[in-house]
Amino acid sequence: MGSINADELFKHPIGVPKRITRAAAAEILDVSIRTMEEWHKKGFGPKAVKHGVRGVRYIEHEVIAFSNERVGM
């Protein structure tokens, strides 16, 4: 049996990385939604991707990686 790439664990069945809301990302990072908004404005934090006209989403595995990096800070 072959090994599974870590990125494969976080993809939707169609192969697209799972995108999560700002609220879900804030929960993973244990910060407020407002903090997520401020980080986004300052270019800090996990990369946000545009969703619709005004919304943003985050790639779940990138949020988890950012969380792991913060633990090492």
Buried (B, 14 or more C-beta within 10 A) or exposed (E): EEEEEEEEEBBEEEEEBBBBBBEBBBBBBEBEEEBBBEBBEEEEBBEBEEEEEEEBBBBBBBBBEBBEEEEEE
